Amino acid sequence: MMSPDDRTPENLPVFDSSGMSRVLVVVAHPDDAEYGLSCAVNRWTRSGIEVSYLLLTHGEAGIRTMHPSEAGPVRAEEQRRACAAVGVSDLAILDHPDGMMEPSMQLRRDIAERIRIVQPDTVVTANFDVEAYGGFNQADHRVTGLAAVDAVSAADNPWVFTDLELKPHKVSRILIHGAAAPTHRIELEEEDVQAGITSLAAHEAYFEALPNHPKPEPFIRSMVEPHGLMIRVQDLG
């Protein structure tokens, strides 16, 4: 087993996606899947893997200069364009409150319901540590990631959320994008990187409100080159 000291990008094992057929990406906001992860999504969809997105909010509180009633629909449309850039047509957006998400049984239930509907073999979410990305992780990210992990277990339990009247579903693996201690890397081709750049650039209104945000192309390339996308893989048996 590789020790933490030995985990460098170049010697992480390459993730084998050959056993995947259906993936559910669970994130908090529009744009959360576009920071490198969408490059991997493009690679998967190109190979015939079905990928669905579940966003827990519309990102309506994400633009300081735009009222949430206007920002929510704008950001949802930008997310649809971002999905299209990487071959994703199945996008579900829930109405949990942007910036004010809290751990709750309702949140877990909503994710478990989507898992039972989509029936993925793989669930992908983002880093939910308190500290991440060089600072403190945003609260919605922490709540979402932990809720997604808990919902995977709940979705497989026939005695949990019986009111959904949906058959339990067992997920085979969880992937965590942006994890502090990645276990694998996903190799990408140039067209995957380009698709990821296009997907991030789709969030035009959001980035107009963030003039100091790095440009999509150098930002994405800095995340995925030269070794690919770093992920943590948890096999569930």
N, C-alpha and C positions, 0 to 999 in steps of 0.2 A: 504493500500500500504506500502511496506517495505521501511523504510528510509535508506539512505546510511550508517548510523551508524550501522544498523542491518544486513547489507549484509556480512555475514561470510559464508564460503563454506558449513558448515554443515546445515545452515538454508535456503539456497537458494532452491527454488522449483525445483523438477526434471523436466527436459524438456520432454514433451510428443511428441514422434516422430510418433505416430500412424497415424497422418494425412499426413505424408510425403510419397511420392512415387518416386519422382525424385529430385535429388539435383545437383546443379552446384557449384563447389568450384572454386573461382577466386582468384589467387595469382600471385605475381610478378615473382618468381624464382623457379627452382627446389629446393627442401627441405623445402620451406615455409610451406607446408601443413603437414610436418612430425613432428612438435614440439607439439605433443599432439593431434592435430586435427585428424590425421590419425587413432588414436585409436577409436574415435567416428565414423569415416568413416567405419572402420571394423565392428563396432556394427551395423551400418545401412545396410551395404551390406549383413551381415549375416541374417538380418531380411527380405531381399528381396527388399530393397530400391535401386534404380538405382542411382549411383553416377558418375558424370563426372567431370573431372578436366580441367580447362582452365588456362594455364600459359602464362603470357604476354611476357616473355623473355625466352631465353635458358640458362640464368645464365652465359653467356659467359665471363663476366668480373669478375667472382667470384673466380678465382684461379690465384693468382699473378704470379705463376711460369709456367703457361700454357697459350699459345697464345689463344685468343678468338676463332680463327678458329678451334682449337683443343678442347678447353674446352666446347664449346657449344654442339657438338655432344656427348661428354662424359657425360655431365651432363644430357642431354636429355635421354640417355640410362639408367642412374642411376635412373632418375625419373620414367621411365617405370617399372623398377624393384620395386621401392617403391610403385607404384600403384598396381602392381600385388600382393604385400604382403597383401593388404587390400581389395582385390576384385574389383579393379577399372580397367576397360579395355578401357574406353573412355577417352583418353588424347589428348588435343589439345594444341599446343605450338605455340605462335605467335612470330613475329620477332621485337618487340619493343626493343630499345637498353638498355641492362642491365647497370644499374648505371647512366643512363642519361634520364630516363623517365620523361616526362612533362605532365601536364594536357592538354588534347587536345580533340577536337571533334572527331578526328579519333580514339582515344583510346576508348572513350565512345561508338562510333559506333561499334567498333570491339567486345566489350563485349555485347552490345545490340544484335548484330547479333547472337552471340553464344547463348544468352538467347532464342531468337526466334527459333533457330534450336533445341536446347535441350529441351526447354519447361519445365523447372524445376518449381516445386512448392516452392522450397527453394533455395536461393542463400547464400553461405557462403563465407565470406572474413575475412581478419585479421585486427587487430587494425591499424587504420590510424591516430591516434593522433600524435602530434608533439613529445610528450614524451611518451615512452612506454618501457616496459621490463627493467626498471631501468636506462634508458638513453634516448638519442635522437633517435627517430625512423628513420630507414633508408629511404631515399627519395623515392625510388621505392615503398616501402610499403605504404607510405602515399598517393602517387598518385594512386596506384592500388585500395586501399580500397575505396577512395572517388569516383573514376571513376566507380567502381562496383555498389555503391549505386545509383549514378546518372543514370547508364545504366539500372538499374531495372525499374526506372520510364520511361526512354526513350523507352524501349522495349515494354511497354504497350500503348504507344501513337501512334495511327494510322497515325498521321501527322508528325511524326519524323522518319527520315531515311527511307523515302518511296522508295528510290532507291534500298533498299535491296530486295524488292519484297517478303517479308516474312510477314506472318500474325502477328499482335501484340500479345504479350503474357504477361499475368499478373502473377507476382510472389506473392505468399501468405505471405512469411516471409523472412526476412534477419537475418542470424546469424553472429555475429562478434566474432571470436575467439581471445582470448587475450585482450578483452576489459577491460578498467580500472574499469568499474562499471558493472560487470556481473549481469545478472538478473536470470539466471538458471544454473543448472549443469546437465551434462550428466553422468548417471551412467554407469560404464564399468565393464566388467568381465575380468578375467585374460587373456583369449585368445585375447581380444581386446588390452590389454596392450602389450602383447607379439607381436602381429601383428604390433602395432605402433612402437615398438622397432626395429623390423625387417625392417620396412619401412624407418626409419631414418638411420639405419646402411647401407642401400643400397647406400648411397651417399659416397662411399669409397674414390674416388679421391678428392672430396671436403674436406673431413675431414683429409686426408693426408696432405693437405696444411694448416690445422689448428691444429697443434699438441697440443695446449692448450684447444681445445674444449672438453667439458665433454663427457665421454663415453655414448653411446646411452641408455643403460639400466638404470643406476642410474638417468640420466638426465630426461628421460621420466617418470620414476616412481615419481620423485620429482614434476612433473607437474600435475599428475593425481591422485595420492594417498594422502589421503584415500577417498576423497569425489567425485572424478570424474573430468571431464573436465568442466571448467567454461566458459560460453558463455553469450553474450548479445543477446536477442531475440527481434526483432522488427516485430510485426505482421502488415501486410499491409491491412488487411480486405478483 
